[in-house]
Amino acid sequence: MQIRIRETGAVMYEGEFRQLHSSTSFPQQITEATINDFGADVVFEGPQATGGTVYQYSQAAGVEQVDGKWYTKYTLGPVFTDGETTAVEQETAYKAAKDAEQAKSVRASRDAKLSETDWRYRRDQTTTPEWDAYCQALRDVPSQAGFPWTIEWPTQP
């Protein structure tokens, strides 16, 4: 649980609140009324940010007051700011890393599907054009237009 101190606006976790008032013997579970008595407010969990792109995720961005209660505020991130490198450079590097991570995952799935067909290519087996086409389609997955985020997996014959 997070707690917001009214006087300073500082937001802290329950453990920090207990340390701040170390001379107080709090019950095991602190109630909203007790927190209120100490000039603070409970920070309730707000709604996660939604939408965005495959590169974005919901991240905490402070607190906000809604109808007299405090809630965790979420925004889509990551948020890049200029520093040693520009925000654009940071975003480009981040997207490249995410693309590489996704591509590695998709290739691992593709490789697993291909390994499931290995037995068909032993000397004592005969293959069919359908299985050859399926295996070729699996090998071609990285050249699909939406790779690595949009994959159209071939169906097994």
C-alpha positions as CSV (number, residue, x, y, z in Angstrom):
1,M,0.0,0.0,0.0
2,Q,1.2,3.5,-0.8
3,I,0.5,6.5,1.5
4,R,0.6,10.2,0.6
5,I,1.6,12.7,3.3
6,R,-0.7,15.7,3.0
7,E,1.7,18.3,4.3
8,T,4.6,17.5,1.9
9,G,2.9,15.6,-0.9
10,A,5.5,12.8,-0.4
11,V,4.3,9.3,-1.4
12,M,5.8,6.3,0.3
13,Y,5.1,2.7,1.0
14,E,3.6,1.4,4.2
15,G,7.0,0.3,5.6
16,E,8.4,3.8,5.1
17,F,5.4,5.3,6.8
18,R,5.9,3.0,9.8
19,Q,9.6,4.0,9.9
20,L,8.6,7.7,9.7
21,H,6.4,7.1,12.8
22,S,8.8,4.6,14.5
23,S,7.7,5.7,18.0
24,T,4.1,4.6,17.2
25,S,2.9,1.1,17.8
26,F,0.7,0.5,14.7
27,P,-1.6,-2.6,14.5
28,Q,-0.5,-5.2,12.0
29,Q,-2.9,-3.8,9.4
30,I,-3.1,-0.1,9.3
31,T,-6.6,1.2,8.5
32,E,-7.5,4.2,6.3
33,A,-8.8,6.0,9.4
34,T,-5.5,5.5,11.2
35,I,-3.6,6.9,8.2
36,N,-6.0,9.8,8.1
37,D,-5.3,10.5,11.8
38,F,-1.6,10.9,10.9
39,G,-2.3,13.5,8.3
40,A,-1.9,11.2,5.3
41,D,-4.1,9.5,2.7
42,V,-4.2,6.0,1.2
43,V,-3.1,5.9,-2.4
44,F,-5.4,3.6,-4.3
45,E,-4.4,1.7,-7.4
46,G,-5.5,3.6,-10.5
47,P,-6.3,2.2,-13.9
48,Q,-3.4,1.0,-16.0
49,A,-2.7,3.0,-19.2
50,T,-3.9,1.3,-22.3
51,G,-3.4,1.6,-26.1
52,G,-0.1,2.5,-27.5
53,T,2.2,0.4,-29.6
54,V,4.1,-2.9,-29.2
55,Y,7.0,-0.8,-27.8
56,Q,5.0,0.8,-25.0
57,Y,3.8,-0.4,-21.6
58,S,1.9,1.0,-18.7
59,Q,4.2,2.7,-16.1
60,A,3.5,4.5,-12.9
61,A,3.8,8.3,-13.2
62,G,3.0,9.7,-9.8
63,V,-0.3,10.1,-8.1
64,E,-3.4,12.1,-8.9
65,Q,-6.5,13.1,-6.9
66,V,-9.9,12.0,-8.2
67,D,-13.1,12.8,-6.3
68,G,-11.2,13.5,-3.1
69,K,-9.1,10.3,-3.2
70,W,-5.6,9.7,-4.3
71,Y,-4.8,7.2,-7.1
72,T,-1.6,5.9,-8.7
73,K,-1.4,7.6,-12.1
74,Y,-0.2,5.5,-15.1
75,T,1.1,6.6,-18.5
76,L,2.3,4.8,-21.5
77,G,6.1,4.5,-21.6
78,P,8.9,4.4,-21.8
79,V,9.5,8.1,-21.7
80,F,12.7,9.3,-23.1
81,T,14.4,12.6,-22.3
82,D,17.5,14.3,-23.7
83,G,20.7,13.7,-21.7
84,E,24.0,12.3,-22.9
85,T,22.0,11.1,-26.0
86,T,18.9,12.6,-27.4
87,A,15.5,11.2,-26.7
88,V,15.2,10.2,-30.4
89,E,18.4,8.2,-30.2
90,Q,17.3,6.5,-26.9
91,E,13.9,5.6,-28.5
92,T,15.6,4.2,-31.6
93,A,18.0,2.1,-29.6
94,Y,15.1,0.9,-27.3
95,K,12.9,-0.1,-30.3
96,A,15.9,-1.9,-32.0
97,A,16.5,-3.9,-28.8
98,K,12.8,-4.8,-28.5
99,D,12.7,-5.8,-32.1
100,A,15.8,-8.0,-31.6
101,E,14.3,-9.6,-28.5
102,Q,11.0,-10.3,-30.3
103,A,12.7,-11.7,-33.4
104,K,14.8,-14.0,-31.2
105,S,11.6,-15.3,-29.5
106,V,9.8,-15.8,-32.9
107,R,12.8,-17.6,-34.3
108,A,13.0,-19.9,-31.3
109,S,9.3,-20.8,-31.9
110,R,10.0,-21.4,-35.5
111,D,13.0,-23.5,-34.8
112,A,10.9,-25.7,-32.4
113,K,8.3,-26.2,-35.1
114,L,10.9,-27.1,-37.6
115,S,12.5,-29.6,-35.2
116,E,9.1,-31.3,-34.8
117,T,9.4,-32.2,-38.5
118,D,12.9,-33.6,-38.5
119,W,11.8,-37.2,-38.3
120,R,10.1,-36.8,-41.7
121,Y,13.5,-36.2,-43.3
122,R,15.3,-39.4,-42.1
123,R,16.7,-41.6,-44.8
124,D,14.0,-44.3,-44.3
125,Q,11.2,-41.7,-44.7
126,T,9.7,-40.1,-47.8
127,T,8.6,-36.6,-47.7
128,T,5.7,-35.0,-49.4
129,P,5.4,-31.7,-51.3
130,E,3.0,-30.5,-48.6
131,W,5.5,-31.1,-45.8
132,D,8.3,-29.6,-47.9
133,A,6.2,-26.5,-48.5
134,Y,5.3,-26.3,-44.8
135,C,9.0,-26.4,-43.7
136,Q,9.9,-23.8,-46.3
137,A,7.2,-21.5,-45.1
138,L,8.6,-21.9,-41.6
139,R,12.1,-21.0,-42.8
140,D,10.6,-18.0,-44.5
141,V,8.9,-16.6,-41.4
142,P,11.7,-14.0,-40.8
143,S,11.1,-12.6,-44.3
144,Q,7.4,-11.9,-43.7
145,A,6.4,-8.2,-44.0
146,G,5.3,-7.9,-40.3
147,F,8.2,-9.8,-38.8
148,P,8.9,-9.9,-35.9
149,W,5.6,-8.4,-34.5
150,T,3.0,-9.8,-36.9
151,I,3.5,-13.4,-37.9
152,E,1.3,-15.6,-40.1
153,W,2.2,-19.1,-39.1
154,P,1.8,-21.8,-41.8
155,T,-0.5,-24.6,-40.9
156,Q,0.8,-28.2,-40.7
157,P,-0.4,-30.5,-43.5
